[in-house]
């Protein structure tokens, strides 16, 4: 909801004015949490770090986990997932060995780490072993499993059955949408309760068109210009938002071009509605965090509005000449959550709602 100019007349007198409401009757930690008031069912599926970092070579997987721990210490929260890759990372003929390596790395990771695994596609000969090994041995340590080349909800059901046979933990699924047919079925796929996020597979999507989309459509600029690519991205974002899931934007292959990375991430966030993005090189992580993080002025404004709303027990308030209610409170609370997930400093007045990790080092 856009803030509505404050109405005049008798009804306006019943709206508490920011700064004039009743004082907090108890500490924030003892009051109802804003997520419980504002997000409802979305609170269980809609919160993920804004960056998903992929690596598949052993040395790089270990370095990625080390970098995650270092940035967690620096920023006070886990700002990106590390996804250990079997699909492109496993040497041909050594897929079983690679799956065991991924499971061992997940088990050895810091208990606070967010570690995921990308398995092979459901029609690949190594898929069943990937699930049995990685989920069977380390399912309780995985924040999610990424499944590539999902064509329909039947593929999701197949993964669900394989997980049930291998693992007692209900591991969330992230799925890659990589073909025109999969884009057509994105809403149905996103509706499955085990699916937490949809990602767009740019390269395979372009290749699936048999040359109808030029190579330019795979570049950092062209992927925001070609109509078929943009349409696919919008369909995926819409499917996610309709089902309370997280849309995750595709890679930028020009990983040495920081400006291209930052520009693509900003366009994904501001123009196409994506709230998460892939990284394939450590140098891409901080530009993604910067692009998806709210501005500091917006963070301060959100903090003031949420505190005033809490003081009014979430009834409508008047703030700087505008009316706010739960629709706008939800927006501003999500600004604070995004700030926290990207390592931005939170106003002191709201940190209690985010726990110990909200004490961002200066």
C-alpha positions as CSV (number, residue, x, y, z in Angstrom):
1,X,0.0,0.0,0.0
2,X,1.2,3.5,-0.8
3,X,1.0,5.9,2.2
4,X,-2.3,7.8,1.9
5,X,-2.5,11.5,2.7
6,X,-4.0,12.0,6.1
7,X,-7.8,12.6,5.9
8,X,-9.4,15.5,7.6
9,X,-12.6,15.4,9.6
10,X,-13.8,13.5,12.7
11,X,-12.2,10.2,11.7
12,X,-8.7,11.7,11.7
13,X,-9.0,12.3,15.4
14,X,-9.0,8.6,16.1
15,X,-5.6,8.0,14.5
16,X,-2.7,8.0,16.9
17,X,0.0,10.5,16.0
18,X,3.6,9.2,15.9
19,X,5.3,10.2,19.1
20,X,2.1,10.8,21.0
21,X,0.9,7.2,21.5
22,X,1.1,5.2,24.7
23,X,4.5,4.2,25.8
24,X,5.6,0.6,25.4
25,X,4.0,-1.4,28.2
26,X,6.7,-4.0,28.1
27,X,10.1,-4.6,26.3
28,X,9.9,-5.4,22.6
29,X,11.2,-8.9,23.3
30,X,8.1,-9.6,25.5
31,X,5.6,-8.2,23.1
32,X,4.1,-9.7,20.0
33,X,6.7,-10.0,17.2
34,X,6.1,-7.9,14.1
35,X,6.5,-11.0,11.9
36,X,3.6,-12.7,13.7
37,X,1.4,-9.6,13.2
38,X,2.3,-8.7,9.7
39,X,3.5,-11.7,7.7
40,X,1.4,-14.7,8.7
41,X,2.1,-17.7,6.6
42,X,4.6,-15.8,4.5
43,X,6.9,-15.8,7.5
44,X,7.7,-19.4,6.9
45,X,8.8,-19.2,3.2
46,X,9.7,-15.7,2.4
47,X,13.0,-15.0,4.3
48,X,16.3,-16.1,2.7
49,X,19.7,-14.4,2.3
50,X,19.7,-12.3,-0.9
51,X,22.8,-14.0,-2.3
52,X,23.2,-17.7,-3.3
53,X,26.8,-18.5,-4.0
54,X,27.8,-21.5,-6.1
55,X,31.0,-23.5,-6.1
56,X,31.8,-27.0,-7.2
57,X,35.6,-27.5,-7.0
58,X,36.8,-28.8,-3.6
59,X,39.2,-25.9,-3.0
60,X,36.6,-23.3,-3.9
61,X,33.9,-25.0,-1.9
62,X,36.1,-24.9,1.2
63,X,37.1,-21.2,0.5
64,X,33.4,-20.3,0.0
65,X,32.5,-21.8,3.4
66,X,35.4,-19.9,5.0
67,X,34.4,-16.6,3.4
68,X,30.8,-17.2,4.6
69,X,32.1,-17.5,8.2
70,X,34.3,-14.5,7.9
71,X,31.5,-12.3,6.5
72,X,29.1,-13.6,9.2
73,X,31.6,-12.4,11.8
74,X,32.0,-9.1,10.0
75,X,28.4,-8.3,9.4
76,X,26.7,-10.0,12.3
77,X,24.5,-12.3,10.2
78,X,24.8,-14.9,7.5
79,X,24.5,-12.8,4.3
80,X,24.8,-15.5,1.7
81,X,24.1,-19.2,1.2
82,X,26.9,-21.5,0.0
83,X,25.5,-24.1,-2.5
84,X,27.9,-27.0,-3.1
85,X,27.5,-28.0,-6.8
86,X,27.2,-31.6,-8.0
87,X,25.6,-30.8,-11.4
88,X,28.5,-28.9,-12.9
89,X,31.1,-29.5,-10.2
90,X,31.3,-33.3,-10.3
91,X,33.9,-34.7,-12.7
92,X,32.3,-37.1,-15.2
93,X,32.7,-40.7,-13.9
94,X,33.3,-39.5,-10.4
95,X,29.8,-38.3,-9.4
96,X,29.5,-40.6,-6.4
97,X,32.9,-39.4,-5.0
98,X,31.8,-35.8,-5.4
99,X,28.5,-36.4,-3.7
100,X,30.3,-37.9,-0.7
101,X,32.6,-34.9,-0.7
102,X,29.6,-32.5,-0.6
103,X,28.0,-34.4,2.2
104,X,31.3,-34.4,4.2
105,X,31.7,-30.6,3.7
106,X,28.1,-30.0,4.8
107,X,28.6,-32.1,7.9
108,X,31.8,-30.3,8.8
109,X,30.5,-26.8,8.3
110,X,30.0,-24.3,11.1
111,X,26.7,-25.0,12.8
112,X,25.5,-21.5,12.0
113,X,26.5,-21.9,8.3
114,X,23.8,-22.0,5.6
115,X,25.0,-24.8,3.3
116,X,23.0,-26.2,0.4
117,X,23.7,-28.7,-2.4
118,X,22.8,-28.7,-6.1
119,X,22.1,-32.3,-7.2
120,X,21.8,-33.6,-10.7
121,X,18.5,-33.3,-12.6
122,X,15.9,-36.0,-11.9
123,X,16.5,-37.8,-15.2
124,X,20.3,-38.0,-14.7
125,X,21.7,-41.4,-13.7
126,X,23.4,-39.8,-10.6
127,X,20.3,-38.2,-9.2
128,X,19.2,-41.0,-7.0
129,X,22.7,-41.5,-5.6
130,X,23.0,-37.7,-5.0
131,X,19.9,-37.6,-2.9
132,X,20.7,-40.8,-1.0
133,X,24.2,-39.7,-0.2
134,X,23.9,-36.0,0.4
135,X,20.4,-35.9,2.0
136,X,20.9,-39.3,3.6
137,X,24.1,-38.3,5.4
138,X,23.8,-34.5,5.7
139,X,20.1,-33.6,5.2
140,X,19.8,-32.2,8.7
141,X,22.6,-29.7,7.9
142,X,21.3,-28.5,4.6
143,X,19.3,-25.2,4.3
144,X,18.0,-26.5,0.9
145,X,18.6,-28.7,-2.1
146,X,18.7,-27.1,-5.5
147,X,17.2,-29.2,-8.3
148,X,18.1,-28.2,-11.9
149,X,16.1,-28.6,-15.1
150,X,12.7,-28.9,-13.4
151,X,10.1,-29.2,-16.1
152,X,6.9,-29.7,-14.1
153,X,5.5,-30.4,-10.7
154,X,5.9,-34.1,-11.4
155,X,9.7,-33.6,-11.2
156,X,9.2,-31.9,-7.8
157,X,7.1,-34.9,-6.6
158,X,9.9,-37.2,-7.7
159,X,12.4,-35.4,-5.6
160,X,10.0,-35.4,-2.7
161,X,9.7,-39.2,-2.9
162,X,13.4,-39.6,-3.1
163,X,14.0,-37.4,-0.1
164,X,11.4,-39.3,1.9
165,X,13.3,-42.6,1.3
166,X,16.7,-41.1,2.2
167,X,16.1,-38.5,4.9
168,X,13.8,-37.9,7.9
169,X,14.4,-34.1,7.6
170,X,12.0,-32.1,5.5
171,X,14.6,-30.3,3.4
172,X,13.3,-27.3,1.4
173,X,13.6,-27.4,-2.4
174,X,14.9,-24.7,-4.7
175,X,14.3,-25.4,-8.4
176,X,15.8,-24.1,-11.6
177,X,13.4,-23.1,-14.4
178,X,15.4,-23.5,-17.6
179,X,13.0,-24.1,-20.5
180,X,10.0,-22.4,-22.1
181,X,7.8,-25.3,-21.0
182,X,9.0,-24.9,-17.4
183,X,8.3,-21.2,-17.5
184,X,4.7,-22.0,-18.6
185,X,4.3,-24.2,-15.5
186,X,6.1,-21.9,-13.1
187,X,2.9,-21.1,-11.1
188,X,2.1,-24.7,-10.5
189,X,5.7,-25.5,-9.6
190,X,5.9,-22.6,-7.1
191,X,2.7,-23.7,-5.5
192,X,4.2,-27.0,-4.2
193,X,4.6,-26.7,-0.4
194,X,8.2,-28.1,-0.4
195,X,9.4,-25.5,-3.0
196,X,10.9,-22.5,-1.3
197,X,12.4,-20.6,-4.3
198,X,12.5,-20.6,-8.1
199,X,15.7,-19.6,-9.9
200,X,16.0,-18.7,-13.6
201,X,18.5,-20.7,-15.6
202,X,19.5,-18.1,-18.3
203,X,21.9,-20.1,-20.4
204,X,19.8,-23.2,-20.8
205,X,16.7,-21.1,-21.4
206,X,18.4,-19.3,-24.3
207,X,19.8,-22.6,-25.7
208,X,16.4,-24.2,-25.5
209,X,15.2,-21.8,-28.2
210,X,17.4,-23.3,-31.0
211,X,19.1,-20.1,-32.0
212,X,15.9,-18.0,-31.9
213,X,17.5,-15.9,-29.1
214,X,20.9,-14.6,-30.0
215,X,24.0,-15.0,-27.8
216,X,23.5,-11.4,-26.8
217,X,20.6,-12.6,-24.7
218,X,23.0,-14.3,-22.3
219,X,25.0,-11.2,-21.5
220,X,24.6,-8.9,-18.5
221,X,22.9,-6.3,-20.8
222,X,21.1,-8.5,-23.3
223,X,19.3,-10.5,-20.7
224,X,17.4,-7.4,-19.7
225,X,16.6,-6.4,-23.3
226,X,15.4,-9.5,-25.2
227,X,11.6,-9.8,-24.8
228,X,11.5,-13.6,-24.5
229,X,14.1,-13.5,-21.7
230,X,12.5,-10.6,-19.8
231,X,9.1,-12.3,-20.2
232,X,10.4,-15.5,-18.6
233,X,12.0,-13.6,-15.7
234,X,8.7,-11.8,-15.0
235,X,6.7,-15.0,-15.1
236,X,9.0,-16.6,-12.6
237,X,9.0,-13.6,-10.3
238,X,5.2,-13.4,-10.5
239,X,4.8,-17.1,-9.8
240,X,6.9,-16.8,-6.7
241,X,5.2,-13.7,-5.3
242,X,1.8,-15.3,-5.9
243,X,2.8,-18.2,-3.7
244,X,4.9,-16.6,-1.0
245,X,8.1,-18.0,-2.5
246,X,11.5,-16.4,-3.3
247,X,12.4,-15.5,-6.9
248,X,16.2,-15.9,-7.4
249,X,17.8,-14.1,-10.4
250,X,20.3,-15.8,-12.7
251,X,24.0,-15.5,-13.0
252,X,26.1,-12.8,-14.6
253,X,29.0,-14.6,-16.4
254,X,31.2,-11.5,-16.7
255,X,32.4,-12.0,-13.1
256,X,35.4,-9.7,-13.5
257,X,33.2,-6.7,-14.4
258,X,32.0,-5.3,-11.1
259,X,29.9,-2.6,-12.7
260,X,28.1,-5.1,-14.9
261,X,27.4,-7.2,-11.8
262,X,26.1,-4.3,-9.8
263,X,24.0,-3.0,-12.6
264,X,22.4,-6.4,-13.3
265,X,21.6,-7.0,-9.6
266,X,20.0,-3.6,-9.3
267,X,17.8,-4.1,-12.3
268,X,16.8,-7.5,-11.1
269,X,15.8,-6.1,-7.8
270,X,14.2,-2.8,-8.8
271,X,12.7,-3.6,-12.2
272,X,11.8,-7.3,-12.2
273,X,10.9,-8.0,-8.5
274,X,13.7,-10.4,-7.6
275,X,14.7,-10.7,-4.0
276,X,17.7,-13.0,-4.4
277,X,20.5,-13.6,-6.9
278,X,23.1,-16.1,-7.8
279,X,26.9,-15.6,-7.4
280,X,29.5,-17.7,-9.2
281,X,32.6,-15.9,-8.0
282,X,33.4,-14.4,-4.6
283,X,33.8,-10.9,-6.2
284,X,30.1,-10.9,-7.0
285,X,28.9,-11.4,-3.4
286,X,29.3,-7.8,-2.1
287,X,27.8,-6.2,-5.3
288,X,24.7,-8.4,-4.8
289,X,24.5,-7.4,-1.2
290,X,24.8,-3.7,-2.1
291,X,22.2,-3.9,-4.9
292,X,19.6,-5.7,-2.8
293,X,20.1,-3.7,0.4
294,X,17.8,-0.8,1.2
295,X,19.2,2.7,1.5
296,X,20.1,3.8,5.0
297,X,17.5,6.6,5.0
298,X,14.9,4.1,4.1
299,X,16.1,1.8,7.0
300,X,15.8,4.7,9.5
301,X,12.3,5.6,8.2
302,X,11.2,2.0,8.4
303,X,12.4,1.7,12.0
304,X,10.5,4.8,13.1
305,X,7.3,3.7,11.5
306,X,7.5,0.1,12.9
307,X,8.3,1.4,16.4
308,X,5.3,3.8,16.2
309,X,3.1,1.0,15.0
310,X,4.1,-1.2,17.8
311,X,3.4,1.5,20.3
312,X,-0.1,1.8,18.8
313,X,-0.6,-2.0,19.0
314,X,-0.6,-2.1,15.2
315,X,-3.6,0.2,14.8
316,X,-3.4,2.9,12.1
317,X,-1.1,5.8,12.8
318,X,-0.4,9.2,11.4
319,X,3.3,9.7,10.6
320,X,4.7,12.8,9.0
321,X,1.3,13.8,7.5
322,X,0.5,10.3,6.1
323,X,-1.7,7.5,7.2
324,X,-0.1,4.1,7.8
325,X,-1.8,0.8,8.6
326,X,-0.8,-2.9,8.5
327,X,-0.4,-2.9,4.7
328,X,2.3,-0.3,4.8
329,X,3.7,-1.7,8.1
330,X,4.3,-5.0,6.3
331,X,6.3,-3.1,3.6
332,X,8.4,-1.3,6.1
333,X,9.0,-4.4,8.2
334,X,10.3,-6.2,5.1
335,X,12.7,-3.2,4.5
336,X,14.1,-3.9,8.0
337,X,14.4,-7.7,7.3
338,X,16.1,-7.0,4.0
339,X,18.5,-4.6,5.8
340,X,19.3,-7.3,8.4
341,X,19.8,-10.0,5.8
342,X,22.3,-7.8,3.9
343,X,24.3,-6.9,6.9
344,X,23.2,-3.3,7.2
345,X,23.1,-1.5,10.6
346,X,19.7,-1.5,12.1
347,X,18.3,1.3,14.3
348,X,18.8,0.5,17.9
349,X,15.1,0.8,18.5
350,X,14.3,-2.3,16.5
351,X,17.4,-4.6,17.1
352,X,15.7,-6.5,19.9
353,X,13.3,-8.0,17.3
354,X,16.3,-9.4,15.4
355,X,18.1,-11.1,18.3
356,X,21.8,-11.1,19.1
357,X,22.9,-11.0,15.5
358,X,21.4,-7.5,15.0
359,X,24.2,-6.0,17.0
360,X,26.2,-5.0,13.9
361,X,29.8,-4.3,14.5
362,X,30.9,-0.7,14.0
